[in-house]
Amino acid sequence: MEAQGEAPPFETSQTLGLLLGSTPILSDAWRQCSVANTMAPGSFVIDLIGDVAYIAFSGVQALANPNPMDGIGPFCEVPITKGNNLFSVVGDYDGKPTMVNAGFLDLFLSMYRRPELWNQISATVSNHRAVVFTGHSLGGTIASLAALSLLSSFPSLSSLSLLCITFGSPLLGNAALSRAILQQRWGGKFCHVVSKSDIGPTLLFAPITPISTQIDHILKFWHSYMRFPHQCTKPIIQLSDKEIDQLGLFLSTHVKEVALAEEKATEEEEDDLMTSLRSDYRSPYKPFGSYLFCSGEGGICIDNQTAVVRMLHHLMFTANSVDSRIEDHLTYGETVLRLSNQFLRRRSFDDKLPESGYEAGISLALEASGMGKQVSAQARSATRECLMMARQMGRKPNLNSANLAIRLSKITPCRAQIEWYKAYCEDYMGYYDSFKLRRAPKRDSAVNMNRIKLAKFWDIVIDMIQSNQLPHDFHKRAKWVNASQFYKLLVEPLDIAEYYRMGKRRTHGHYMAPGRRARRYEVFDRWWAEKEGGVDKERGRRSRYAGLTQDSCFWARLEEAREWGEEARKETDGGNLVRLWEKMEKFEEYARGMVERKEVSTDVLAEESSYVLWVEEWKKLKGQLAMKIAPPWSGYMGKIASRLSSN
């Protein structure tokens, strides 16, 4: 439990919530959605209100097939990179593909393939610094994909004030999508408005196939109402009371299971950093961005994924009937109007005043979300726990980051001892070969222990990122990017030395083979590549040799080249000899370039280092190979000899 004197809860998402609740943005966005809904299916409208351009997508889509569910495609996941890599920036998260619902993606692509329409959107975005993408129901999914496409495809839009507001939008993608958006720092650009017990945002928590008939009738009802909101005769859901009740029970059961699974998974992740994020009992669909939950009493904005799922569950169970959950999907006009007047306003507390500002914030949030005295004590208590959890989880990543910084400082001596060892070995053999051959067992053993301690620390960092326990922009923070890069350049050569010393080449293949290199180094490579100008800045002309060889896999590549030389000495087939020659020549060019650019440390050029010895061996081997290779390879060898003589 956090201290009661801390800052008010929900501060990360409250800023966005206050912006929407205290300005006309929310009501203006809804009006544009209403206009788009009354137009032809699949339409969108563009309007300029003040300095803000609104692009609203219709929630009514062309469902002309006998089975309307076929009109929006199967409810399954597909790679978001489908469609000419429109979403390349969020193409994967730590090697896992980001996925979205196939039907929603098809709806977006059908619009994207109409150049005359998409050109209007592109022109609007280019000519205005503040743009709001918005959509109701299915239109919300298209608005989200449109915003993602522009953010992903045009990094130059970083200065653009872009906001995506959806109303009653179904879930769109998987956990990898949610985390990729957070890592790109786009979470604050998406706000999903959910009326207290709207059934729409929870539909994809359940398998659709068993209830496809009921969903088809609900979609027809929604679309008829949205197209003609002022018609004299209100549309009727073509379902019996029994079918509606069965639908409600089916959805409630699955939403409850998903909420409980999220809670269980969160507890497991807190207890064990190594717990896998992927689990059979967890829904593949995950929220992203902020969720603004609205009721007649106000609203509360939450951006924690687990808390959003649990809130959807609690609010769904407070609805009076399934009918009200279905109709709530159509009443966002009333919801927005009430929210503008009442958003996060101070309301009556319980019988006694809260003991702290923290408790006051929880009580206000309960009232705003519609969990006042009118609901059962059990429901109110469960929602209170959810809000408290959202508060705690919202602050925990930053606390974890601070604690990791302390732990990093504590293991600095381990790194310093390896640096001292490297400096000690540079003059004669270099620290790669010294560590591999273990010339000083006691000293080498101490270095090995430090190597293991550092690996354990950085593996914990990676696991904490994977389990969502650190800030989502952690990998972009210069302190950690630079620290991880320095660790990789310093320690990975020792890992390579240990790999070959232990004879793993014979059982596992070369170190550079897929799956052999430690996962942390591959992650750190991505961090460094994503650092703004990180790689290019280091490629400038050096006046002295680097403190650390800039390719941490240099020695692994050398080990391969040495083996090619051994194979060439035994090889008798001319074609195979030529291929081995080409590989070694390519490595020679790579290594010579590293040396000429001074991108290697001086230990690479130590008198007895593996590299210096390989260079001498390669000079001798060239002459021997030239004599072994017979026609028809003599022409090729003649070109080689000519090039060598010119050098």
Buried (B, 14 or more C-beta within 10 A) or exposed (E): EBEEEBEBBBEBBBEBBEBBBEEEBBBBBBBBBBBBBBBEBBBBBBBEBEEBBBBBBBBBBBBEEEEBBBBBBBBEBBBBBBBEEBBEBBBBBBEBBBBBBBBBBBBBBEBBEEEEBBEBBEEBBEEBEBBBBBBBBBBBBBBBBBBBBBBBBBEEBEEBEBBBBBBBBBBBBBBBBBBBBBBBEBBBBBBBBBBBBBBBBBBBBBEBEEBBBBBBBBBBBBBBBBBBEEEEEEBEBEBEEEBBBBBBEBBBEBBBBBBBBBBEBBEBBEEEBEBEBEEEEBBBBBBBBBBBBBBEBBBBBBBBBBBBBBBBBBBBBBBEEBBBBBBBBBBBBEBBEBBBEBBBEEBEBEEEEBEEBBBBBBBBBBBBBBBBEEBEEEBBEBBBBBBBBBBBBBBBBEEBBEEBEEEBEEBEEBBEBBBEBBBEBBEBBBBBBBBBEBEBEEBBEBBBEBBEEBBEBBBBBBBBBBBBBBBBEBBBBEEBBBBBBBBBBBBBBBBBBBBBEEEBBEEEEBBEEEEBBBEBBEBBBEBBEBBEEBEEEBEEEEEEBBBBBBBBBBBBBBBBBBEBBEEBEEBEEBEEBBBBBEBBBEBBEEBEEBBEBBBBBBBBBBEEBBBBBBBEBBEEBBEEBBEBBEEEBEEBBEEBBEEEEEE
